[in-house]
Amino acid sequence: MTKADIVNEISKNTGIEKVTVQKTVEAFMESVKDSLVDGNNVYLRGFGSFIVKKRAEKTARNISKNTTIIIPEHNIPAFKPAKTFVNHVKDKVK
């Protein structure tokens, strides 16, 4: 399902114009991104959490040049689904 599919589905179910729904979806995604960039997690009860995970510094190998490189500590965005969401998917998907 793409963002356009989500906009169409919400528009169909609510009767709200697609342009308005698209602006709302874009604003939601922008708010989540801005919150994660600021280091704040986003919690949506019953759906899941958008969180910032810290990856530790590690040593990696460049096999084509046969050298060792250091990957510095960095943060990555992640999504952790709520337990009710996971259980619902497990029960419905075959």
Backbone as CSV, one residue per row, in Angstrom:
resi,resn,N_x,N_y,N_z,CA_x,CA_y,CA_z,C_x,C_y,C_z
1,MET,0.845,-1.170,0.000,0.000,0.000,0.000,0.893,1.237,0.000
2,THR,0.613,2.157,-0.882,1.393,3.385,-0.992,0.694,4.525,-0.261
3,LYS,1.378,5.660,-0.167,0.783,6.830,0.466,-0.474,7.259,-0.285
4,ALA,-0.457,7.171,-1.618,-1.631,7.529,-2.415,-2.803,6.592,-2.112
5,ASP,-2.508,5.309,-1.916,-3.556,4.355,-1.559,-4.155,4.687,-0.199
6,ILE,-3.312,5.067,0.744,-3.795,5.447,2.076,-4.687,6.674,1.986
7,VAL,-4.261,7.671,1.221,-5.058,8.886,1.045,-6.401,8.538,0.414
8,ASN,-6.404,7.705,-0.616,-7.659,7.316,-1.268,-8.578,6.581,-0.301
9,GLU,-8.036,5.684,0.487,-8.830,4.898,1.444,-9.452,5.793,2.511
10,ILE,-8.658,6.697,3.073,-9.184,7.610,4.091,-10.243,8.516,3.493
11,SER,-9.996,9.024,2.295,-10.954,9.901,1.629,-12.270,9.175,1.369
12,LYS,-12.169,7.939,0.918,-13.369,7.147,0.633,-14.159,6.859,1.910
13,ASN,-13.454,6.522,2.996,-14.126,6.145,4.249,-14.703,7.327,5.013
14,THR,-14.100,8.514,4.865,-14.548,9.662,5.649,-15.342,10.684,4.842
15,GLY,-15.212,10.661,3.525,-15.890,11.650,2.700,-15.150,12.977,2.618
16,ILE,-13.953,13.036,3.169,-13.139,14.254,3.120,-12.397,14.272,1.785
17,GLU,-12.215,15.467,1.230,-11.534,15.600,-0.065,-10.109,15.055,0.011
18,LYS,-9.661,14.495,-1.106,-8.324,13.892,-1.159,-7.229,14.897,-0.869
19,VAL,-7.391,16.119,-1.334,-6.360,17.146,-1.126,-6.182,17.419,0.367
20,THR,-7.288,17.506,1.090,-7.235,17.750,2.524,-6.609,16.564,3.259
21,VAL,-6.999,15.359,2.864,-6.438,14.157,3.479,-4.943,14.072,3.213
22,GLN,-4.529,14.387,1.985,-3.110,14.326,1.645,-2.314,15.317,2.493
23,LYS,-2.828,16.536,2.673,-2.144,17.529,3.504,-2.034,17.044,4.943
24,THR,-3.084,16.391,5.433,-3.085,15.880,6.801,-2.061,14.764,6.967
25,VAL,-2.023,13.831,6.025,-1.064,12.727,6.082,0.360,13.269,5.999
26,GLU,0.597,14.215,5.103,1.927,14.825,4.971,2.323,15.531,6.269
27,ALA,1.372,16.252,6.879,1.662,16.962,8.128,1.978,15.973,9.247
28,PHE,1.257,14.851,9.301,1.522,13.824,10.307,2.935,13.274,10.139
29,MET,3.294,12.907,8.923,4.617,12.337,8.677,5.713,13.356,8.985
30,GLU,5.492,14.598,8.661,6.475,15.649,8.943,6.631,15.841,10.450
31,SER,5.525,15.774,11.189,5.582,15.906,12.641,6.365,14.760,13.262
32,VAL,6.161,13.546,12.774,6.891,12.392,13.279,8.377,12.557,12.982
33,LYS,8.711,12.946,11.744,10.121,13.137,11.380,10.781,14.199,12.250
34,ASP,10.095,15.351,12.421,10.663,16.434,13.222,10.877,15.999,14.666
35,SER,9.930,15.242,15.203,10.054,14.772,16.575,11.246,13.831,16.728
36,LEU,11.438,12.922,15.774,12.566,11.992,15.833,13.900,12.709,15.656
37,VAL,13.925,13.710,14.786,15.150,14.490,14.588,15.536,15.201,15.886
38,ASP,14.536,15.642,16.651,14.792,16.314,17.929,15.139,15.328,19.043
39,GLY,15.094,14.022,18.739,15.426,13.012,19.735,14.249,12.550,20.570
40,ASN,13.034,12.938,20.183,11.833,12.551,20.923,11.138,11.391,20.225
41,ASN,10.678,10.418,21.004,9.923,9.300,20.452,8.460,9.691,20.280
42,VAL,7.756,8.992,19.383,6.332,9.237,19.141,5.582,7.957,19.497
43,TYR,4.619,8.062,20.427,3.864,6.897,20.888,2.415,7.019,20.441
44,LEU,1.939,6.016,19.708,0.557,5.967,19.262,-0.084,4.729,19.885
45,ARG,-0.852,4.932,20.941,-1.437,3.821,21.705,-2.261,2.917,20.793
46,GLY,-2.013,1.624,20.865,-2.737,0.642,20.076,-2.167,0.443,18.676
47,PHE,-1.231,1.283,18.270,-0.627,1.176,16.938,0.853,0.831,17.048
48,GLY,1.612,1.696,17.729,3.037,1.445,17.889,3.788,2.707,18.228
49,SER,5.104,2.583,18.230,5.970,3.700,18.593,7.030,3.914,17.523
50,PHE,7.232,5.170,17.182,8.349,5.565,16.330,9.438,5.996,17.302
51,ILE,10.570,5.297,17.274,11.614,5.549,18.253,12.953,5.808,17.571
52,VAL,13.856,6.414,18.324,15.221,6.644,17.865,16.107,5.619,18.559
53,LYS,16.785,4.791,17.761,17.706,3.795,18.313,19.130,4.280,18.123
54,LYS,19.952,4.044,19.133,21.358,4.423,19.065,22.167,3.186,18.684
55,ARG,22.912,3.295,17.596,23.808,2.216,17.172,25.210,2.529,17.670
56,ALA,25.818,1.565,18.308,27.160,1.750,18.865,28.209,1.777,17.755
57,GLU,29.369,2.347,18.086,30.493,2.346,17.148,30.926,0.907,16.904
58,LYS,31.270,0.595,15.663,31.709,-0.768,15.375,32.774,-0.768,14.287
59,THR,33.483,-1.879,14.212,34.511,-2.074,13.206,33.931,-2.911,12.082
60,ALA,34.167,-2.480,10.854,33.689,-3.215,9.688,34.844,-3.423,8.720
61,ARG,34.607,-4.277,7.744,35.661,-4.556,6.765,35.179,-4.200,5.367
62,ASN,36.058,-3.574,4.605,35.838,-3.341,3.194,36.541,-4.490,2.472
63,ILE,35.767,-5.483,2.040,36.389,-6.693,1.499,37.037,-6.474,0.136
64,SER,36.558,-5.487,-0.623,37.172,-5.248,-1.930,38.578,-4.665,-1.800
65,LYS,38.805,-3.842,-0.773,40.131,-3.251,-0.561,40.895,-3.955,0.564
66,ASN,40.242,-4.900,1.242,40.836,-5.637,2.350,41.346,-4.700,3.446
67,THR,40.474,-3.733,3.824,40.823,-2.785,4.873,39.747,-2.806,5.960
68,THR,40.109,-2.284,7.110,39.187,-2.170,8.231,38.770,-0.713,8.367
69,ILE,37.478,-0.493,8.599,36.978,0.871,8.793,36.195,0.918,10.099
70,ILE,36.119,2.093,10.667,35.349,2.312,11.892,34.053,3.023,11.510
71,ILE,32.924,2.426,11.882,31.626,3.076,11.682,31.280,3.760,13.002
72,PRO,31.152,5.091,12.992,30.917,5.808,14.251,29.522,5.532,14.823
73,GLU,29.367,5.850,16.092,28.072,5.741,16.746,27.086,6.646,16.025
74,HIS,25.863,6.165,15.807,24.861,6.973,15.115,23.462,6.560,15.547
75,ASN,22.495,7.425,15.264,21.095,7.172,15.596,20.327,6.808,14.336
76,ILE,19.353,5.890,14.485,18.504,5.522,13.357,17.048,5.517,13.821
77,PRO,16.121,5.856,12.922,14.705,5.765,13.277,14.246,4.311,13.196
78,ALA,13.285,3.956,14.036,12.744,2.601,14.037,11.266,2.658,14.420
79,PHE,10.551,1.595,14.075,9.142,1.475,14.449,8.966,0.201,15.256
80,LYS,8.306,0.318,16.384,8.016,-0.841,17.221,6.495,-0.951,17.325
81,PRO,5.888,-1.973,16.708,4.431,-2.093,16.749,3.934,-2.444,18.148
82,ALA,2.713,-1.996,18.453,2.086,-2.309,19.730,1.704,-3.782,19.774
83,LYS,1.630,-4.332,20.971,1.322,-5.750,21.137,-0.048,-6.089,20.540
84,THR,-1.029,-5.215,20.722,-2.368,-5.478,20.162,-2.340,-5.475,18.641
85,PHE,-1.519,-4.605,18.063,-1.368,-4.536,16.615,-0.735,-5.820,16.082
86,VAL,0.318,-6.279,16.755,1.009,-7.507,16.351,0.057,-8.699,16.435
87,ASN,-0.682,-8.789,17.531,-1.614,-9.903,17.706,-2.717,-9.885,16.656
88,HIS,-3.194,-8.702,16.318,-4.235,-8.583,15.287,-3.738,-9.065,13.940
89,VAL,-2.513,-8.700,13.581,-1.919,-9.143,12.307,-1.693,-10.646,12.329
90,LYS,-1.195,-11.173,13.440,-0.961,-12.619,13.545,-2.257,-13.404,13.353
91,ASP,-3.357,-12.902,13.924,-4.630,-13.616,13.850,-5.258,-13.543,12.463
92,LYS,-5.023,-12.465,11.727,-5.719,-12.237,10.455,-4.927,-12.685,9.237
93,VAL,-3.603,-12.573,9.253,-2.790,-12.901,8.090,-2.508,-14.400,8.080
94,LYS,-2.707,-15.014,6.917,-2.496,-16.458,6.811,-1.299,-16.762,5.956
